[in-house]
Amino acid sequence: FDAQLAKQQEEAQLAKERPKPRNDYLDCYTGPKVKWEDTGLYKALVKSQDIEEELTKIRNLIRKRTDPGYDPDDEEDFKVAPVRKFDSKADYYKLLDVDDFAS
């Protein structure tokens, strides 16, 4: 008789008999199964993304007219290292002589 083997077998048997935790909401949900892409929220997000892209293009065209040297390149702009390291202790509003609540 091996006590450790008997204990392992008993724990395995108890684990089989022990009921699994249930998620009552998922178990009782009988509504239709809807794909994420078919939901109104997803469609609204896609539409807002399209609007954002269009507005960004318009903004870039306007900026290009006022500044001929302007050439937006978002991919490269985010990879460039900052000229100076950001100092979290500096009061940049005071440094630039700008009101904190200026718009």
C-alpha positions in Angstrom: 0.0 0.0 0.0 1.5 3.3 -1.1 0.0 6.3 0.8 1.1 8.9 -1.7 -0.3 7.0 -4.6 -3.6 6.5 -2.8 -3.8 10.2 -2.0 -3.1 11.2 -5.6 -5.8 8.7 -6.8 -8.3 10.1 -4.3 -7.6 13.7 -5.3 -8.0 12.8 -8.9 -11.3 11.1 -8.2 -12.5 14.1 -6.2 -11.5 16.5 -8.9 -13.6 14.5 -11.4 -16.6 14.6 -9.1 -16.3 18.3 -8.2 -18.6 20.5 -10.2 -16.8 22.9 -12.5 -17.5 26.7 -11.8 -20.3 28.0 -14.0 -20.8 31.3 -15.7 -24.6 31.6 -15.3 -24.8 34.4 -17.9 -23.1 32.4 -20.6 -24.9 29.2 -19.7 -28.3 30.8 -19.9 -27.8 33.2 -22.9 -30.0 32.0 -25.7 -29.8 35.0 -27.9 -28.3 35.1 -31.4 -24.6 34.6 -31.8 -23.4 37.9 -33.5 -20.0 38.4 -35.1 -18.2 41.5 -33.8 -17.9 42.9 -37.4 -21.7 42.8 -37.7 -22.4 44.9 -34.6 -23.4 48.6 -34.8 -20.6 49.5 -32.4 -18.0 48.1 -34.8 -19.5 49.8 -37.8 -19.6 53.1 -35.9 -15.9 52.7 -35.0 -15.0 52.0 -38.7 -17.0 55.0 -39.8 -15.3 57.3 -37.2 -11.9 56.0 -38.3 -12.7 56.9 -41.9 -13.9 60.3 -40.9 -10.7 60.8 -38.9 -8.5 59.8 -41.8 -10.4 62.3 -44.1 -10.1 65.1 -41.6 -6.3 64.4 -41.2 -5.9 64.6 -45.0 -7.7 67.9 -45.1 -5.6 69.3 -42.2 -2.4 68.2 -43.9 -3.5 69.9 -47.2 -4.3 73.1 -45.4 -0.9 73.0 -43.6 0.9 72.3 -46.9 -0.6 75.4 -48.4 0.5 77.6 -45.5 3.9 75.9 -45.2 5.3 74.5 -48.5 8.1 72.8 -46.6 5.7 70.7 -44.6 5.7 67.0 -45.5 3.8 64.8 -43.0 5.3 61.4 -42.5 3.7 59.8 -39.5 5.7 56.6 -39.7 9.1 58.4 -39.5 7.9 61.2 -37.1 7.2 58.8 -34.3 10.6 57.1 -34.7 12.7 60.2 -34.4 14.4 60.8 -31.1 13.5 64.0 -29.3 15.9 66.9 -29.6 16.0 67.4 -25.9 14.9 65.0 -23.1 11.6 65.9 -21.6 12.1 67.4 -18.1 9.0 66.5 -16.0 10.1 69.0 -13.3 10.2 72.0 -15.7 7.2 74.3 -15.9 7.0 74.7 -19.7 4.1 77.1 -19.5 6.2 79.5 -17.4 9.2 78.9 -19.7 7.2 79.7 -22.8 5.3 82.5 -21.0 1.9 80.9 -21.9 -1.1 80.9 -19.6 -1.9 77.4 -18.2 -5.4 77.6 -19.6 -4.7 79.2 -22.9 -6.2 77.6 -26.0 
